Amino acid sequence: MQRVYLDNAATTQVLPEVVEAMLPYYTTCYGNPSGFHSFSREAHKGLDAARRTVASCLNAADPSEITFTGGGSEGDNMILRGAAKANRKKGKHIITTAIEHHAILHTLAAMEAEGVAEVTYLPVDAYGRVTPEQVKAAIRPDTVLVSVMFANNEVGTIEPIAEIGAVCREAGVLFHTDAVQAVGHVPVDVQAMHIDLLTLTAHKFHGPKGAGAIYVRKGVRLPALIQGGAQENKRRAGTENIPGIVGLARALEIQTERLAKNAEKMTALREKLIRGIFERIPDVTLNGHRTERLPNNVNFCLRYIESESVLLWLDLNGIAASSGSACTSGSLDPSHVLLAMGISHEAANGSLRLTLSELTTEAEIDYVLETLPPIVQRLRDMSPIYPKGA
Ligand SMILES: *Cc1c(COP(=O)(O)O)cnc(C)c1O
């Protein structure tokens, strides 16, 4: 059976070139970078080179602004908790949006429960966008951090990050962006966009899982979340995951090189998929912004049916898709992102996310356009809420 992977917002395939770059750090240069021998020096060289590469891909002013982590969730936790702790004297007010990833929302909820944060959740419009004006109006004298995601993982909407960054810089408030879905997919420039803190993770851009990084602008204080040794400028203790870090840097280097070409290719396939679904399936709505959108994201609400059944039937036909974020699938709660965009519970229950990668082919899109419509029709025919004969 043909297998089509369209769940690239959940994770991506590690490219062979990336695996190849990682292998020597498992088999030959496997030293602990903190040691005093040639094995350690080789590992340290790999670590330094990776840091320079990541800094350069984000246009960071200095490689020391990059700290490697165990992934996106860790980076988000580290930044929220670290920024709150370092700025306790100023206050504990944090501004974020209603559509953030759970790595942000659950961490902030925990911090509120602990009494170390007071959070304003900005609402979004029907396309999932917040405005710089909303951010500006929410800033108070005791605001210590603004955290707005670069691009949403469910609906692919891209936020006006440079403009929000400018508002925060002018107000003297730290600005963090969870750029996990954006890095390697759309241009990210920490200096031009006035970003103070940023989170990324390798497995969302064809790198390995369990390897991430944060950008911390020079001069921004960010205490460690994990304590122990003096690794990563004392910001993140623990022996560095050198193969993972080397893989992260290689994957980011490749995706940065191919960014424009990949975006063009994926946007064309995305538009073909969107057009094809609109042509073949009645009662569908596209979620997210029409143009301010990740090149690889398609997200629909299929009325009168449940995503779970669609996903099951797609899987039986070899198509891997999702109903939203991997963290919420498996639970029957409708997506907090779709609800925040004003979509009804009923419609949100029938959401379908198809996310492409540079490996996606036109033949695969054709296969989805052939396979999905009859599945939807069959499920609607069985649905008690489907207006029959309409
Ligand atoms: C995937 C994702 C994360 C979590 O990253 P992990 O490396 O899986 O911990 C955080 N934020 C966003 C927007 C994501 O898409």
The ligand as an SDF file (V2000), in Angstrom:
LIG
                    3D

 15 15  0  0  0  0  0  0  0  0999 V2000
    6.4320   20.8490   18.4720 C   0  0  0  0  0  0  0  0  0  0  0  0
    6.2630   22.1490   19.1420 C   0  0  0  0  0  0  0  0  0  0  0  0
    6.7910   22.3870   20.4270 C   0  0  0  0  0  0  0  0  0  0  0  0
    7.4380   21.3040   21.2440 C   0  0  0  0  0  0  0  0  0  0  0  0
    8.6810   20.9110   20.7400 O   0  0  0  0  0  0  0  0  0  0  0  0
    9.3170   19.5210   21.2550 P   0  0  0  0  0  0  0  0  0  0  0  0
   10.6850   19.5150   20.6660 O   0  0  0  0  0  0  0  0  0  0  0  0
    8.4460   18.4320   20.7140 O   0  0  0  0  0  0  0  0  0  0  0  0
    9.3280   19.5560   22.7470 O   0  0  0  0  0  0  0  0  0  0  0  0
    6.6520   23.6440   20.9630 C   0  0  0  0  0  0  0  0  0  0  0  0
    6.0380   24.6260   20.2930 N   0  0  0  0  0  0  0  0  0  0  0  0
    5.5160   24.4550   19.0610 C   0  0  0  0  0  0  0  0  0  0  0  0
    4.8570   25.5850   18.3620 C   0  0  0  0  0  0  0  0  0  0  0  0
    5.5990   23.2030   18.4500 C   0  0  0  0  0  0  0  0  0  0  0  0
    5.0610   23.0190   17.2470 O   0  0  0  0  0  0  0  0  0  0  0  0
  1  2  1  0
  2  3  1  0
  2 14  2  0
  3  4  1  0
  3 10  2  0
  4  5  1  0
  5  6  1  0
  6  7  2  0
  6  8  1  0
  6  9  1  0
 10 11  1  0
 11 12  2  0
 12 13  1  0
 12 14  1  0
 14 15  1  0
M  END
$$$$
